[in-house]
Amino acid sequence: MSEPVLKAGGLVKSFGAVVATDSVSLTLNDGEIHALIGPNGAGKSTLIKQITGELTQDSGSIEFAGKPLDGLTPQARARAGLGRSFQVSALMPEMSALQNVVLAAMVKEGGPYRFFRPVLAPGPLRDVAEAALDRVGLSTRAGARVAHLSHGERRQVEIAAALALGPRALLLDEPMAGMDPEGAARLTTLLEGLRHEAPILLVEHDMDAVFRLADRISVLVAGRIIAQGHPDEIRRDPAVRAAYLGDAP
């Protein structure tokens, strides 16, 4: 098997006396969706923020595409191919879907925002943005202001923005949050197709989506991973059932 695209080893992050990430290790391999699940307050978003560079781990290591990420800013990690969608939307609501995705493409290029208006003219960055919106099924909504999009459409724009980075891997933090069943089903189908373009580390509370999508699952409880394995193994694990899944089969 080839080396993992993403490898986190022994990550520790504390806030005062609270250990939010307690010696967490996980990997993400080419072509897979690795789901990270756990109750609220388990430390999932804190872990993702360490990988993206928004937080610096107290100890441990993170490698991406065979290179250490220590000291790199979130922008530099994005340019290296680490795509991210946020639990809380980071889109510009007064801008159009296309403008938001062009902004992401500009991060990839490292271009200054003062040249934003010219890049909306036909050209490479606009082509990248339009292709990303088409990939997520929003080409007909490219000109719509984000403030006027549905919740599900905004999630699709976020993923399009991540795709515009030309990602080597995607980190998706609760992409199904707030979606109705129809929207969640559409997004699930989209993610199934994306895994072969870029492997996905998926943080998600929608267990139907998790067990449909995931090749592997890690279960985080109180900052520690209590189980890792294939979905059937996680379903049967007594510690997982007691801590998170309950008694449902």
C-alpha positions as CSV (number, residue, x, y, z in Angstrom):
1,M,0.0,0.0,0.0
2,S,1.2,3.5,-0.8
3,E,2.0,6.0,1.9
4,P,-1.0,7.9,3.4
5,V,-1.8,11.2,1.9
6,L,-2.4,12.6,5.4
7,K,-0.8,11.3,8.6
8,A,-1.4,12.7,12.1
9,G,0.6,11.1,14.9
10,G,0.2,11.6,18.6
11,L,-1.5,15.0,18.5
12,V,-2.0,16.7,21.8
13,K,-3.8,20.0,22.4
14,S,-4.8,21.4,25.7
15,F,-6.7,24.5,26.8
16,G,-5.7,25.1,30.4
17,A,-6.6,21.9,32.3
18,V,-8.8,20.6,29.4
19,V,-7.1,18.2,27.1
20,A,-9.1,18.6,23.9
21,T,-6.9,16.3,21.8
22,D,-5.2,13.4,23.7
23,S,-2.6,11.6,21.7
24,V,-4.7,11.3,18.5
25,S,-3.3,9.4,15.5
26,L,-5.0,8.8,12.2
27,T,-4.3,8.5,8.5
28,L,-6.1,9.3,5.3
29,N,-5.3,7.1,2.2
30,D,-5.8,7.7,-1.5
31,G,-9.4,7.0,-2.7
32,E,-11.0,6.7,0.7
33,I,-13.4,8.5,2.9
34,H,-12.3,8.3,6.6
35,A,-15.1,9.5,8.9
36,L,-14.4,11.0,12.3
37,I,-17.4,10.7,14.6
38,G,-18.1,11.4,18.3
39,P,-20.4,13.3,20.6
40,N,-20.5,17.0,20.9
41,G,-17.4,18.3,22.7
42,A,-15.3,15.3,21.8
43,G,-12.6,17.4,20.2
44,K,-13.3,16.8,16.5
45,S,-13.2,20.4,15.3
46,T,-10.1,21.0,17.5
47,L,-8.4,18.1,15.7
48,I,-9.4,19.4,12.2
49,K,-8.1,22.9,13.1
50,Q,-4.7,21.5,14.0
51,I,-4.6,19.7,10.7
52,T,-5.5,22.9,8.8
53,G,-3.1,25.1,10.8
54,E,-5.7,27.2,12.6
55,L,-4.4,25.8,15.9
56,T,-0.9,24.6,16.7
57,Q,-0.7,21.2,18.4
58,D,1.2,21.1,21.8
59,S,2.9,17.9,20.6
60,G,2.7,15.4,17.9
61,S,3.2,15.6,14.1
62,I,1.2,16.1,10.9
63,E,2.4,15.1,7.5
64,F,0.7,15.8,4.2
65,A,1.8,14.3,0.9
66,G,4.9,13.0,2.6
67,K,6.0,16.5,4.0
68,P,5.6,17.9,7.5
69,L,3.1,20.7,7.9
70,D,4.7,22.2,11.0
71,G,5.0,26.0,10.8
72,L,2.8,26.4,7.7
73,T,-0.1,28.8,7.7
74,P,-3.6,27.7,6.8
75,Q,-3.2,29.5,3.5
76,A,0.1,27.7,2.7
77,R,-1.6,24.4,3.6
78,A,-4.4,25.2,1.3
79,R,-2.0,26.0,-1.5
80,A,-0.3,22.7,-0.8
81,G,-3.6,21.0,-1.6
82,L,-5.4,20.7,1.7
83,G,-9.0,21.6,0.9
84,R,-11.4,22.5,3.7
85,S,-15.1,23.2,4.2
86,F,-16.2,24.7,7.5
87,Q,-18.7,23.6,10.2
88,V,-19.8,27.3,10.3
89,S,-20.0,28.8,6.8
90,A,-17.0,31.0,5.8
91,L,-18.6,32.2,2.6
92,M,-19.1,35.9,1.7
93,P,-22.9,36.2,1.7
94,E,-23.1,39.4,-0.4
95,M,-20.9,37.9,-3.1
96,S,-22.2,35.5,-5.8
97,A,-21.4,31.8,-5.7
98,L,-19.0,32.3,-8.6
99,Q,-17.2,35.1,-6.8
100,N,-16.7,33.0,-3.7
101,V,-15.2,30.2,-5.6
102,V,-12.9,32.5,-7.6
103,L,-11.6,33.8,-4.2
104,A,-10.7,30.2,-3.3
105,A,-9.0,29.8,-6.7
106,M,-7.0,32.9,-6.0
107,V,-5.8,31.4,-2.7
108,K,-4.4,28.5,-4.7
109,E,-2.6,30.9,-7.0
110,G,-1.5,33.2,-4.1
111,G,-2.9,36.2,-6.0
112,P,-3.6,39.5,-4.3
113,Y,-7.3,40.4,-3.8
114,R,-6.9,43.9,-5.3
115,F,-7.0,42.2,-8.7
116,F,-10.3,40.4,-7.9
117,R,-12.5,42.3,-10.4
118,P,-10.3,41.5,-13.4
119,V,-10.1,37.8,-12.7
120,L,-13.9,37.6,-12.9
121,A,-13.5,38.2,-16.6
122,P,-13.1,35.1,-18.8
123,G,-9.8,33.5,-18.0
124,P,-8.1,30.6,-16.1
125,L,-9.3,31.4,-12.6
126,R,-12.9,31.9,-13.7
127,D,-12.7,28.6,-15.7
128,V,-11.5,26.8,-12.6
129,A,-14.4,28.3,-10.5
130,E,-17.1,27.5,-13.1
131,A,-15.8,23.9,-13.4
132,A,-16.0,23.5,-9.6
133,L,-19.5,24.8,-9.5
134,D,-20.5,22.5,-12.3
135,R,-18.9,19.6,-10.5
136,V,-21.2,20.2,-7.5
137,G,-24.3,20.8,-9.6
138,L,-24.5,24.5,-9.2
139,S,-23.6,25.9,-12.6
140,T,-27.0,27.4,-13.0
141,R,-26.7,29.3,-9.7
142,A,-23.2,30.7,-10.3
143,G,-24.5,34.3,-10.4
144,A,-26.8,34.1,-7.4
145,R,-25.7,35.9,-4.2
146,V,-24.8,33.4,-1.5
147,A,-27.3,35.2,0.9
148,H,-30.1,34.1,-1.5
149,L,-29.0,30.4,-1.7
150,S,-30.6,27.6,0.3
151,H,-28.6,26.1,3.2
152,G,-27.8,23.0,1.0
153,E,-26.7,25.2,-1.9
154,R,-24.3,27.1,0.4
155,R,-22.8,23.8,1.5
156,Q,-22.3,22.9,-2.2
157,V,-20.6,26.3,-2.8
158,E,-18.2,25.6,0.1
159,I,-17.3,22.2,-1.5
160,A,-16.9,23.9,-4.9
161,A,-14.5,26.4,-3.2
162,A,-12.5,23.6,-1.7
163,L,-12.4,21.9,-5.2
164,A,-11.1,25.1,-6.8
165,L,-7.9,24.7,-4.7
166,G,-7.1,21.5,-6.7
167,P,-7.0,19.6,-3.5
168,R,-4.9,16.6,-2.8
169,A,-7.3,15.9,0.1
170,L,-10.5,17.3,1.5
171,L,-11.4,18.0,5.1
172,L,-15.2,18.4,5.5
173,D,-16.5,19.5,8.9
174,E,-20.2,18.5,9.2
175,P,-21.2,19.2,5.7
176,M,-24.7,17.7,6.3
177,A,-25.4,20.0,9.3
178,G,-28.8,21.7,8.9
179,M,-29.7,19.9,5.7
180,D,-33.1,18.4,5.0
181,P,-33.1,14.6,4.0
182,E,-33.2,15.4,0.3
183,G,-30.3,17.8,0.5
184,A,-28.3,15.3,2.6
185,A,-29.0,12.6,0.1
186,R,-27.7,14.8,-2.8
187,L,-24.6,15.7,-0.9
188,T,-23.9,12.1,0.0
189,T,-24.1,11.1,-3.7
190,L,-21.7,14.0,-4.5
191,L,-19.2,12.9,-1.9
192,E,-19.2,9.3,-3.1
193,G,-18.0,10.5,-6.5
194,L,-15.4,12.9,-5.1
195,R,-13.4,10.3,-3.1
196,H,-11.5,9.2,-6.2
197,E,-10.5,12.8,-7.0
198,A,-9.4,13.6,-3.5
199,P,-9.6,11.4,-0.4
200,I,-11.9,12.9,2.3
201,L,-11.6,13.2,6.1
202,L,-15.2,13.6,7.0
203,V,-16.5,14.9,10.4
204,E,-20.2,14.2,10.5
205,H,-23.1,13.5,12.9
206,D,-25.4,12.1,10.2
207,M,-24.8,8.4,10.9
208,D,-26.8,7.2,7.8
209,A,-24.4,9.2,5.7
210,V,-21.3,8.1,7.6
211,F,-22.1,4.4,7.4
212,R,-23.0,4.7,3.7
213,L,-19.9,6.7,2.8
214,A,-17.0,5.7,5.1
215,D,-14.3,3.2,4.2
216,R,-12.9,3.6,7.7
217,I,-14.3,5.3,10.9
218,S,-12.5,6.7,13.9
219,V,-14.5,7.4,17.0
220,L,-13.3,10.3,19.2
221,V,-14.6,10.6,22.8
222,A,-13.3,13.1,25.3
223,G,-10.3,13.9,23.1
224,R,-9.2,10.3,22.6
225,I,-9.8,7.8,19.8
226,I,-11.5,4.8,21.3
227,A,-11.9,2.8,18.1
228,Q,-10.9,2.7,14.5
229,G,-12.0,0.3,11.8
230,H,-14.3,-0.5,9.0
231,P,-18.0,0.5,9.5
232,D,-19.1,-3.0,10.4
233,E,-16.4,-3.2,13.1
234,I,-17.5,0.2,14.5
235,R,-21.1,-0.8,14.6
236,R,-20.3,-3.9,16.6
237,D,-17.7,-2.4,19.0
238,P,-19.1,-2.4,22.5
239,A,-17.2,0.6,23.7
240,V,-18.5,2.7,20.7
241,R,-22.1,1.6,21.3
242,A,-21.9,2.5,24.9
243,A,-20.2,5.8,24.4
244,Y,-21.9,7.1,21.2
245,L,-24.1,4.8,19.1
246,G,-26.3,3.6,21.9
247,D,-27.9,0.2,21.7
248,A,-29.3,0.5,18.2
249,P,-28.1,-2.3,15.9
